[in-house]
Amino acid sequence: MLHLSRRATATNECLDAVRLAQDPARLHEASAAKLVSAAAACAKTLERVSEATEHVERRASAFHVIDRARRLLRRELQRREPHKGH
């Protein structure tokens, strides 16, 4: 039962991360810690999706959505970094 609870928690964290990445206002307002946590949730889920044994089309679709969210989160974190050398 604990295994199912952990999987549900991880799934919810990933869904929250995807929703955050898809909402430009929330993405811009989120703390750096929240963005890092969301990116980590995406990375963990991408690993699980890549190891899944279900249909390739479903895996590819999930991988695309999660990877896009991860890239948006990373881009926002990079935007916030001070430019080096200026």
N, C-alpha and C positions, 0 to 999 in steps of 0.2 A: 504494500500500500504506500509506503514511503517513497518508493521508486516512482509511482504514478504521480504523487504529490510534487516531487522534484521536477518531473517532466512537465507537469502542468504549469508550475511556477516558471520554468525556463521558457515555455511557449508564451506565457503571458508577458514576460519580460521582452521577448523578441517582438511580439505584437505591439507592445507599447513603444518600442524603439522605432518600428516601422511607422507607426502613427506620428511620432514625434518628428521623424525625418520628412514626412509628407506635409507637415504643417509649418510653413516658413516662419510664421509669427512665433510659434512655440519654440521652434528650432533656434531662432535668433535670441530668444529670452532665456533659454535653458542655461543652467550653470555648466561650467566646464566638467564638473564631476558627473553631472547627469548625462552629458554627451559621451563621456568616456565609458560610463556604465552601459549606456545604450549600445555603443559600438562593440563593447565586449559581449553583450548579449547576442548581437548579430553574429559576431565571430564564432561563438559557441554553437549557435544554431546552424551556421553554414557548415561547420564540421559535421554536425549530426545529419544534415541533409545530404552531404556528400557521401556519407556512409550508409544512407538508407537503402533499402532493397526494393522500394516500391517502384512504380512505373517511371521510366526515364523522363517522360514528358512532365509529370507532376513534380519530380525533383528539379528539373530544369526551370520550371516556372517559379517554384519556391526559391530556388537559388538566385534567380534574377531579381526578384522582389527584395530579398534580404540583402543581397550584395549592393543593390542600388541604395538602399537605406544606409548601409555601412559607408558607402562612398559619400553620401550627403552629410552624414555625421562627421566624417573625417574632414571634409571640405570646410565645414563650419568651424571645427577646431583649428584648422590651419589658418583660416581667415582671422581668427582671434590672436594668433601668435604675432608678437611684434616682429617687424621686418628686421632681419639681421643686416648689419652694416649701414644702417641709416641713423 
